[in-house]
Amino acid sequence: MPRKYIKKRLNSFGYAFKGIGAAFWYEPNMKLHLLGAIEAIFLGWFFDIKNSEWTWITLAIGLVWLAEIFNTAVEKLTDLVSPEYNELAGKVKDLAAGAVLIAALTALTIGLLIFWPYVEKLPGYHELLQKYL
């Protein structure tokens, strides 16, 4: 392979990492998703979940981050091509935001399905439940 081809491919990785960094640095919602990912990773470590469960947690985190980055890209592009208010542009942004919501709710469901059985096994769980319900 020519050196120029390899250099272009390596540069494309640089652009990709630049985009990921910008998403985490400048987008407030991405910081919330990062916090949720850290919580899920901590709970996975705390409960010593199985490898198969780690797979689902990893996929859920990736899904949410992917959706948020796509949403940000759609919003930025929409703002570029339609700086003034436009009803159709608003619908495009709403659709992208809806995709993030679906991804986040899917991740939440995966988290509940994985972690709830571990939570129920915590000492004092049933007594605490009876006290407050």
Helices and strands as residue ranges (DSSP letters): H 3-26, H 28-47, H 51-81, H 87-120, H 125-132
